[in-house]
Amino acid sequence: MAKIQNSRDVSLAKATAQVHQQIEALYRCESRRVFATLLRLLGDFQLADEALQDAFTAALKQWPLDGVPANPRAWLVSTGRFKAIDGLRRQSRFVQGIDELADQLEVDTPDFVAYADEDIEDDRLRLIFTCCHPALAEESRVALTLREICGLSTEEIASAFLSRPTTIAQRIVRAKAKIRDARIPYQIPSAAELPERINAVLQVLYLMYNEGYSASSGANITRADVSAEAIRLAELLLDLNRDSGADTEIAGLLALMLLQESRRAARTDAQGELVLMADQDRRLWNSEYIDKGVALVRRALKDGRFGPYSIQAAIAAIHAESPSAETTDWHEIVGLYDVLLRLNASPVIALNRAVALGMRDGPAVGASAVDEIYERGDLADYHLLHAARADFKRQLGQYQPAFAAYKEALGYAQQMPEIRFLEKRIAEMQAKLAK
């Protein structure tokens, strides 16, 4: 009997562990979508966040016993909503008016157990427009949306902004307070409101995709779930704005995402180590994404109302259609960067143009252009600036300056594959200097 009981205990433990793994995977993939729906239902960021955590805690307790429900997302939404209402009722003894709020929430929202996934589909898009409302400061819009839509930590957002985590945290707190106090509606804006709202949304999707394509920190170069969600939301946004006048730059941004995403499989080797674009096996590039991206670029440029995202997509299209690094049309790329700088004179774009100049005119020209940015103090804590300086110095045989620049880059890098890559470069420069 003891053996039978032990066997049952082992089987139950294994089944429970499997369910817990499913719940963890569901949290990674679906938690922000569940949160967006809970926010629409409950109308408060803190309440929705607590409801989300309560729902997943309940799943950890119930699903190993009852089994995973047929529609996990709807179960989580329903459970989170009921947990929130129960919590409000418990508070009603101490806070006046809370009981009325709980009654209203119970009346206004349906039972989601049988609710279809497509009925919840647009909630994250609604949340983006809420977080990007013009009543909020621009930097707060982006930080809040990355936090609540994508689930990035304040540290990850700070890295994307080249800012401090405390600054980002303060922006998020202020933005939530503004949404609450100003009663900003949780809805997709009307066609008349779209033009003033779309730029902030595009910036959010761009930064979201960048975090997924090249994670700001951590063990992996990419976060496929984040970039896939950014692409999905860009597609939803494009469908929403067909022939609206705002669709050109949306198409340009979607094209940029698809063209960048086409290289994902080639960006790391079998051991997960970084592979530079020039060394990538282009047979691994996703031709379907390239075809879609190039078609969207042509559409955007033909329209004539293109902006920075469309130009960046055009640059990415040149890379995507080049059969090799040696045949890349760097003259055309430098020309597009000139146009891009006129539209958006950012130091990162200036750095990218400097690298393109070096590819077109040789490492001495590239080194001079990058040094100019470095000496101005722009991007002082941006590891890719120091890495670009180091690489041009290395190509010129200036191993001591290259060694120093690689060390600077290493001091600012946070992503483990990039750190390992830089450490290898530093070791190479040490070997050169030792000869």
C-alpha positions in Angstrom: 0.0 0.0 0.0 2.8 2.4 0.8 4.4 1.8 -2.6 1.1 2.5 -4.3 0.6 5.7 -2.2 4.2 6.8 -3.1 3.6 6.2 -6.7 0.4 8.2 -6.6 2.2 11.0 -4.8 5.0 11.0 -7.4 2.4 11.1 -10.2 0.5 13.9 -8.6 3.7 15.9 -8.0 4.6 15.5 -11.7 1.2 16.5 -12.9 1.2 19.6 -10.6 4.7 20.6 -11.8 3.5 20.3 -15.4 0.5 22.5 -14.7 2.7 25.0 -13.0 4.9 25.1 -16.0 1.9 25.8 -18.2 0.8 28.6 -15.9 4.3 30.1 -16.0 4.3 30.0 -19.8 0.8 31.5 -19.9 1.9 34.3 -17.6 4.8 35.2 -19.9 2.6 35.1 -23.0 -0.8 36.3 -21.9 -0.5 38.2 -18.6 -0.4 41.7 -20.2 -3.4 40.9 -22.4 -5.3 39.7 -19.3 -4.2 42.8 -17.5 -5.5 45.0 -20.3 -8.9 43.5 -20.2 -9.1 43.7 -16.4 -8.2 47.3 -16.6 -11.1 48.0 -19.0 -13.4 46.1 -16.6 -12.2 47.6 -13.4 -11.0 51.0 -14.5 -8.0 51.3 -12.2 -4.4 50.3 -12.7 -3.7 49.2 -9.2 -7.0 47.2 -8.9 -6.3 45.5 -12.3 -2.8 44.6 -11.3 -3.9 43.1 -8.0 -6.7 41.2 -9.8 -4.1 39.8 -12.3 -1.9 38.5 -9.5 -4.9 37.1 -7.6 -6.1 35.3 -10.7 -2.8 33.6 -11.4 -2.4 32.7 -7.7 -5.9 31.1 -7.9 -4.8 29.2 -11.0 -1.8 27.8 -9.2 -4.1 26.4 -6.5 -7.0 25.2 -8.6 -5.7 24.0 -12.0 -3.6 21.2 -10.6 -6.8 19.9 -9.0 -9.5 20.8 -11.5 -7.4 20.7 -14.7 -6.5 23.6 -17.1 -9.7 25.2 -18.4 -10.6 25.2 -22.1 -10.2 28.9 -22.3 -7.4 29.9 -19.8 -7.4 33.6 -20.7 -11.1 34.0 -20.2 -10.9 32.0 -16.9 -8.2 34.4 -15.6 -10.2 37.5 -16.6 -13.3 36.1 -14.9 -11.5 35.1 -11.8 -9.5 38.3 -11.5 -12.7 40.3 -11.8 -14.5 38.4 -9.1 -11.4 38.6 -6.9 -11.4 42.4 -7.3 -15.1 42.7 -6.5 -14.7 40.5 -3.4 -11.7 42.6 -2.3 -13.7 45.8 -2.7 -16.6 44.4 -0.6 -14.1 43.6 2.2 -12.9 47.2 2.1 -16.5 48.6 2.2 -16.6 48.4 6.0 -13.7 50.9 6.1 -14.1 53.1 3.0 -17.4 54.9 2.1 -18.7 54.3 -1.4 -16.6 51.2 -2.1 -19.6 48.9 -1.8 -21.4 50.9 -4.5 -18.4 50.6 -6.8 -18.4 46.8 -6.3 -22.1 46.6 -7.1 -21.5 48.7 -10.2 -18.6 46.5 -11.4 -20.7 43.4 -10.8 -23.6 44.8 -12.9 -21.6 46.3 -15.7 -19.4 43.4 -16.6 -20.4 40.0 -18.0 -19.2 36.5 -17.0 -16.1 35.8 -19.0 -15.9 32.0 -18.6 -17.4 31.4 -22.0 -16.1 34.7 -23.5 -14.3 34.3 -26.9 -10.7 35.3 -27.2 -11.4 37.6 -30.1 -13.7 39.6 -27.9 -10.7 40.5 -25.7 -8.4 41.0 -28.7 -8.4 44.8 -29.0 -8.0 45.6 -25.3 -4.2 46.0 -25.5 -4.7 48.4 -28.4 -7.2 50.4 -26.3 -4.7 50.4 -23.5 -2.0 51.8 -25.8 -4.2 54.7 -26.7 -5.1 55.3 -23.1 -1.5 55.4 -22.1 -0.6 57.6 -25.0 -3.3 60.2 -24.4 -2.2 63.8 -25.2 -3.0 64.8 -21.6 0.1 62.9 -20.6 3.7 64.1 -21.0 5.3 62.4 -24.1 8.0 60.7 -22.1 5.5 59.4 -19.6 3.3 58.0 -22.4 6.0 55.8 -23.7 7.3 54.7 -20.3 3.8 53.8 -19.1 2.9 51.8 -22.2 6.1 49.8 -22.2 5.5 49.0 -18.5 1.8 48.1 -18.8 1.6 46.7 -22.3 4.9 44.9 -22.6 5.5 44.2 -18.9 9.1 45.6 -19.1 10.7 46.5 -15.8 11.6 50.1 -15.0 15.3 49.1 -15.4 14.6 47.8 -18.9 12.7 50.9 -19.9 15.4 53.1 -18.4 18.0 51.3 -20.6 15.9 51.9 -23.7 15.6 55.6 -22.8 19.2 55.9 -21.7 17.8 57.2 -18.4 17.7 56.3 -14.7 15.2 53.8 -13.3 14.1 56.2 -10.6 13.2 58.8 -13.3 11.2 56.2 -15.2 9.4 55.0 -12.0 8.4 58.6 -11.3 7.1 59.1 -14.8 4.9 56.0 -14.6 3.5 57.0 -11.2 2.6 60.5 -12.4 1.1 59.1 -15.6 -1.2 56.7 -13.7 -2.3 59.5 -11.4 -3.1 61.7 -14.3 -5.2 59.0 -16.0 -7.1 58.5 -12.8 -7.6 62.1 -11.9 -8.5 63.3 -15.4 -10.7 60.3 -16.0 -9.0 59.5 -19.3 -11.3 57.0 -21.2 -10.1 53.5 -22.0 -11.0 53.4 -25.7 -9.7 53.6 -29.2 -10.0 57.2 -30.4 -12.2 58.4 -33.2 -10.9 59.1 -36.7 -10.8 62.8 -35.9 -8.6 62.2 -32.9 -6.2 59.8 -34.5 -3.7 62.2 -36.0 -2.7 63.8 -32.7 -2.5 60.4 -31.0 -0.7 58.2 -33.6 2.9 59.5 -33.2 3.2 58.6 -29.5 1.7 55.1 -30.3 4.2 54.5 -33.1 7.1 55.5 -30.8 5.8 53.0 -28.2 5.6 50.2 -30.7 9.1 51.1 -32.0 10.7 50.9 -28.6 8.7 47.8 -27.7 9.9 46.1 -30.8 13.5 47.2 -30.2 13.4 45.7 -26.7 12.3 42.4 -28.2 14.7 42.4 -31.1 17.7 43.4 -29.0 16.9 43.0 -25.3 18.4 45.8 -23.1 19.7 43.3 -20.6 19.7 39.6 -19.7 20.9 36.2 -20.8 19.4 36.4 -24.4 19.9 38.7 -27.3 16.3 38.7 -28.2 12.8 38.5 -26.6 10.7 36.9 -29.4 7.4 37.3 -27.4 7.9 41.1 -27.1 8.8 41.7 -30.7 6.0 39.4 -31.9 3.5 41.4 -29.8 4.8 44.7 -31.2 4.3 43.4 -34.8 0.8 42.1 -34.0 -0.2 45.5 -32.5 1.3 47.3 -35.5 -0.8 45.1 -37.8 -3.9 45.9 -35.8 -3.1 49.6 -35.9 -2.6 49.5 -39.7 -6.0 47.8 -40.1 -7.6 50.4 -37.9 -6.1 53.3 -40.0 -6.5 52.1 -43.6 -6.7 55.1 -45.9 -6.8 57.5 -43.0 -3.7 59.5 -43.9 -1.8 58.1 -40.9 -1.4 54.7 -42.5 1.9 55.5 -44.4 4.1 55.7 -41.3 2.3 52.8 -39.7 3.1 50.8 -42.8 6.7 52.0 -42.6 7.0 51.0 -39.0 5.5 47.6 -39.7 7.9 47.1 -42.6 10.8 48.0 -40.4 9.8 45.5 -37.8 9.3 42.7 -40.4 12.6 43.4 -42.1 14.5 43.4 -38.8 12.6 40.3 -37.6 13.6 38.4 -40.8 17.1 38.2 -39.5 16.3 36.8 -36.0 17.3 33.1 -36.7 20.7 34.2 -38.0 21.6 36.6 -35.2 23.0 34.0 -32.9 24.9 30.7 -33.5 24.0 27.3 -32.1 25.6 28.3 -28.7 23.5 31.5 -28.5 26.5 33.7 -29.3 26.2 37.0 -31.2 26.7 36.9 -35.0 27.2 40.3 -36.7 25.2 41.0 -39.8 28.2 40.8 -42.1 28.8 37.2 -40.8 25.3 36.0 -40.8 24.1 33.1 -43.0 21.6 34.9 -45.1 19.9 31.6 -46.1 18.4 31.7 -42.6 16.7 35.0 -43.2 12.9 34.8 -43.4 12.0 35.5 -47.0 8.3 35.8 -46.3 9.0 38.7 -43.8 11.4 40.3 -46.3 8.8 40.1 -49.1 6.1 41.6 -46.9 8.4 44.3 -45.5 9.7 45.4 -49.0 6.2 45.6 -50.3 5.2 47.9 -47.4 8.3 50.0 -47.9 7.5 50.5 -51.6 3.9 51.5 -50.7 5.1 54.0 -48.1 7.7 55.7 -50.4 5.3 55.8 -53.3 2.7 57.5 -51.2 5.1 60.4 -50.6 3.9 61.1 -47.0 6.7 59.0 -45.5 8.5 59.8 -42.3 11.4 58.5 -40.2 10.1 54.9 -39.8 9.6 54.5 -43.6 13.2 55.7 -44.2 14.6 53.3 -41.6 12.5 50.6 -43.3 14.0 51.5 -46.7 17.5 51.1 -45.2 16.6 47.8 -43.7 15.2 46.7 -47.1 18.5 47.4 -48.8 20.2 45.1 -46.3 17.5 42.5 -46.7 17.7 42.4 -50.5 21.5 42.3 -50.7 22.8 38.8 -51.4 26.0 39.5 -49.3 27.6 42.1 -47.1 30.0 43.0 -49.8 27.3 43.8 -52.3 25.3 46.1 -50.0 24.7 49.5 -51.6 26.3 51.7 -48.9 26.0 54.8 -51.1 22.2 54.5 -51.1 22.2 53.8 -47.3 24.3 56.9 -46.5 21.9 58.9 -48.7 18.9 57.6 -46.8 20.6 58.4 -43.5 21.1 62.0 -44.7 17.4 62.2 -45.3 16.6 60.6 -42.0 18.9 63.0 -40.1 16.9 65.9 -41.6 13.7 64.4 -40.3 15.1 63.3 -36.9 18.5 64.7 -35.9 19.1 62.2 -33.1 22.7 61.2 -32.0 21.8 57.5 -32.5 20.9 58.1 -36.1 24.1 60.2 -36.5 26.1 57.2 -35.1 24.4 54.8 -37.6 25.2 57.2 -40.4 28.9 57.4 -39.3 29.1 53.6 -39.4 27.6 53.6 -42.9 30.1 56.2 -44.0 32.9 53.9 -42.7 31.4 51.0 -44.7 31.2 53.2 -47.8 34.5 55.2 -47.6 36.7 53.1 -45.4 37.5 52.7 -41.7 39.5 55.9 -41.4 36.4 58.0 -42.5 34.2 56.0 -40.2 36.5 56.4 -37.2 36.7 60.1 -37.7 32.9 60.4 -37.9 32.4 58.3 -34.8 35.2 60.1 -32.9 33.4 63.4 -33.6 30.2 62.1 -31.9 32.3 60.7 -29.0 34.1 64.0 -28.5 30.9 65.9 -28.3 29.9 63.7 -25.4 26.8 62.4 -27.1 25.8 58.9 -26.1 28.5 58.7 -23.5 26.9 55.7 -21.8 25.7 54.0 -25.0 27.8 50.9 -25.4 27.3 50.7 -29.2 29.1 54.0 -29.7 32.2 52.7 -27.9 31.9 49.4 -29.8 31.8 51.2 -33.1 34.8 53.3 -32.2 36.7 50.2 -31.1 35.9 48.3 -34.3 37.1 51.1 -36.6 40.3 51.4 -34.5 40.8 47.6 -34.8 40.4 47.7 -38.6 43.0 50.5 -38.7 45.4 48.4 -36.6 45.2 50.9 -33.7 45.1 48.1 -31.1 45.7 50.2 -28.0 42.8 52.7 -28.6 40.7 49.8 -29.8 41.4 47.9 -26.5 40.4 51.0 -24.5 37.2 51.5 -26.5 36.2 47.9 -26.2 36.7 48.2 -22.4 34.4 51.2 -22.4 31.8 49.4 -24.3 32.0 46.5 -21.9 31.4 48.8 -19.0 28.0 49.8 -20.4 26.8 46.5 -22.0 24.1 44.7 -20.1 23.2 41.8 -22.4 25.2 38.6 -21.8 25.9 37.7 -25.4 27.1 41.2 -26.2 29.3 41.1 -23.0 30.9 37.8 -24.1 31.4 39.2 -27.6 33.2 42.3 -26.3 35.3 40.1 -23.9 36.5 38.1 -26.9 37.4 41.3 -28.8 39.3 42.6 -25.7 41.2 39.3 -25.5 42.0 39.6 -29.3 43.4 43.2 -28.7 45.4 42.0 -25.7 47.0 39.3 -27.9 47.8 41.8 -30.6 49.4 44.2 -28.1 51.4 41.3 -26.5 53.2 40.6 -29.8 
